[in-house]
């Protein structure tokens, strides 16, 4: 695997991250977010954008003029954010126009990087791996929205297997099994960024009045849990996603939009929020242990919610020290 140049200097030992997702072209909330950033600009390092900045619908015929306006808005907003942060990592969502899935031909700014099946070395020992889009949404075995750019879970899994992220997984796996001294072991920490989250994570459950839907991706979970990716999994410090508006939150906490806060199922989500399991019982309750130490759903900016976290390098390993919620 080719060595990628770090964005920050190798002697960097701490970074402040701001994470936004699912703006859905809400100008009021974007303006409020920008005001917050201007107030805190001195401490801002990296902005992670987890997709759905716009409201493009891939299952509808869109007028060329409307698409061009959406493309321009996303680019303009990325440029505005880039003036306040040192680095911007952008994961395209299923409501982004198609052009944002062709990162190699799109240059927004020198410090803006689109990640879709690709990686970016943030600094020595810290790597971001990102994949955008989503699978189709299903409720009670009925499709409720179209996936993009993945029509099926198989499409998503095959894409991951052919991506730079697969190469990173293979690199870690081969390094872990080779006869190298302990001092030479790779200490990279990976920030795994997706728009759609992993299936059966409590950050991808969608609450309804009479039932709960699990909207995460089986392909994403299968990829991460594959036996050949065990070393990659050990390097992941945090998985961040958006997409599922109703399940915003992290760790053991749960945040919901005010209009659905009275639903009884919320009490269940409060118990184990952020954990993952490969099996659920008849009532939809996970029955196995979490597979990641930290999974966070960072949407939805359209609801006035975003998150921040602080990472610090302790000895040779980057770790998350603080994770906070913010309301506009």
N, C-alpha and C positions, 0 to 999 in steps of 0.2 A: 504494500500500500504506500503510495507516494506521500511524503511528508508535506503537509500544508502549512503555509506561513500563518503565524498567529496574527490576529488583528491588534490585540494589545501587546505591550512590551512583556517580555518573558519574566521580568521581575514583579509583575502585577500580583498582588496577594489578597485583594478584596475587590468586590464589585457589587453595585446596587442595580437591581433589575426592576423594571416596571412591566407588567403584563396586561395587555388589553385584548379583547376579543368581541366579536359579534356586535359591532357598532350599528350595522344595517342602515347606514346613511342617516343616522340621527345627528343632525348638525348641532342641536342644542347640547347634547352630551359630549360631542367632540370638542366644542368650544370650551365647555367647563373643564374637560380633561386637559386641554392645552393650557388653560389658566393655572391649573394645579401644577403642571410641569414647569411653567415659567417661575412659579414661586419657589419650587424645589430644584431648580436647574443645577445648582452648584453640586448636588450630590448624585445626579443622575448619570448612569453609565450606559446601560443597555435597555432598549425597549423591545419587548417581544410582542408581536402582533399575531394572534392566532386565527385570523381569518374572518370572513364575512364582514368586511368593512362596507360592502355594498349590498344591493338587493337584486342582483342578476338572477334570473330564473332560466335554467338550462332546458326546461321542458316547455318553454314558450318561445314563440317567434318574437324576437326583440328588434325594434327598429335600429338601424345602423347609427342614427344620430343619438339615440338613447344610450346605446352601448358605448359610444365614444365619450359621452358625457360621464358615464360611470368610470371608465378607464381614467379619464382626466382627474376625476375627484380622488380616486384612490392614489394616483401618482402625486397629486398636489398635497394630499394629507400626509403621505409618506415623507415628502420633502419638508413639510412643516415640522413634523416630528424629528426629522434628521438634524434640524438646526438646534435642537435642545438636548440630543443624546449623542454619545460618541459612536454607538453601534445600534443598528436596527435589524432585527431578524423577523422576516415576514413569512408566515405560513398561509398560503391561499386557502380560502374556505369554499364551500360549495356554492356560495352566492357571489363569488368573484367572477368577472368576465374571463373568458378562456385565455387571454393573452398572459395572465399572471401565472399560468402553468408552464410557460416557456421562458424560464428564468435566464437561460443562456443567451437569449437574444434581447433581453430587457435590462437596461441600465438606468435605474432611477436616480441614484446618487452614489458617491464613492463609499458611503458608510451604510448603505441599505442592501441587504442580501435576502433574496427570496429562496427559501428552502422547500423543496418538494422532492423527496427521495434523495436528499443530499445532506452534506454535513458542512459545518464551518468551525474552524479552530478559533475559539474566542481568545484564548491565551494559553500559555504553557500549562498542560494538565487539565484543560477544560474545553470540551467539545460540545457543540450543539448539533443534534441530528433532527431533521424535520421532514414531515410529510403532510401534505394538505388534502383537501377534499373529504368526501364522506361516502358511505355506502347508502343504499336506499333505506328509508325509515319504515319500520314495520310495527303495526299495532294490532294485536289479536289476529296475527297471521295475514293481515291485509297491508299492502304497501300504502303508506300515507304521504311519502314524498320521494322524489327521484334522487338517486345518488349521483354525485359528480366528483371527479371524472370516472368513478367506479360504478359500473352497473350491477356488479355482484361482489360478494366477499372474495370469490376466486380471483377476480380482476385485481382487487386490492392486494391480496397475498402475493400474486405473481409480480405485481409492480414492486413490492417491497423486496422480493427475492432478487430482482434485477437492478436494484438501486445501489447507491454509494453506501447506504446504511448496511446492506448485506456484506459489502466488502469490509466495512468497519468491524462487523460481527466476526467475520472470518479471520481478520487480523488479530483481534483479541483472543479468539479461540486457539489459533495456532501459537500465539505467544504464551498462552497459559499451559500448553502441553509440551512446549519445547524445553530443552535442558539448559535453561539460563539461570543465572544466580539470582537470589532474592533481591539483591540490590538493583537488578536490571528489570524487574517486573514493572509492567506499565501501571501507573497510578492515575491514569486519566479518569476524570468524572465526566459523565455524559448528561446533558440536559436534553431530554427527549421531548420534542415539540410536535403536536398533532392538532388537527382541527377536530376530527372525530376522536372520541376517547375509546378505551378498551371495553369490551363487553363485560357486563356484570360487575363493573366497578360501581360503587355507590355514587360516583360522580357522573354516571351516564344513565341513571334511572330517570325517567320522566313520569311525574305524578299526574294523575287524572282523577276526576271525581269518584270514579268507581273502579279504577284499576291502575296498575303501574306498568309502564313499558320500559324495557331494557333496550336502549338505543345505541349502545356502543358496538364496536366492530369486533367480530369473532376473528377476522383475519389479523388484525393488529395484535390481539392477545395471543393467537396461535404463533405468530411470528416471534414475539418476545419470549414466549415460553418454550419454543422449540429447543430440543436438546443441544443442537449445534450453536445455539445463541446464549448458552448459560453464562459465558464470560461477558458478553455484552450486557446482560441483565445485571451482573454484579457491578458493572461500571456505572449504571444509570443511577444518578443521585436523585433525580426528580423527573416526573412525567407531567407535562402541562398540556391541557387541551381546552377547547371551547365547545361550541355547537349545541350542547344540551342546556338550554337556557334555564330550565326548571331545577337544575341540580348544581347550582353554583356553590362552591365551598372547598374545604380542604381539611386534612387531618380528621379530628373527631367532631368538627363543627359543621353546621349546615345553615345555609342562607337561602331564603326563597323569596320570590316576588310577593309583595304584600297581598295581592289579590288571591294567591293560592295558599297563604300561610295557615288557613284554618283547616286545611285538609288533614284528616286523621293520620294518613300515611306518613306525614312529616315526622311524627314521633318515632317511627321506625328508622327513618334516615338519620336521626340524631344519634343513634346508638353506635353505628360503625362507619360513619361517613369516610369515604376515601379508600376503603378496603376493596380487595378484589377476590373473587373466587371463581373457579371453573364450573361449579355446580350451584344450583339454587333449589330450595325445597318447593313444595306445592304452593306455598304462599309467596314465593319470590324472594325468600330470605337466603342470602349467601351461606353456604355450609362449609366452606374451606377457608384457609388462612390467606391473607393478602399476599400478592406476589411482588409488589413494589413497596419500598419503604415510604414513598410519598407520592401520591397522585392528587393533582389539583385541577379543578374545573374553574377556569378563570373568566368565563363570560358571566354577565353580559353587560358590555358598556352601554348598550341601548337602555338598560335598566339602571344605569348610573353606578355600576359596580366594576372595580378593577382591583388588581392585587399588586403587591410589591414583595420582593424578597431580597435578602442579603446573603452573599456567598463569601466565604473566607477560606484561604488556603492554610490548612493546619498541617505542618510537616510537609508531606508531599501530596496530600489529598484535598481537593476542594469539597466543601460541605455547605449545606444550607443551614444558616444560623437563625434566621428570622424569616417569617412569612406573615404578611399582614393584609387585611382587607380594607378597602376604602370605598366610601359612598360619596357621590357627587351631589 
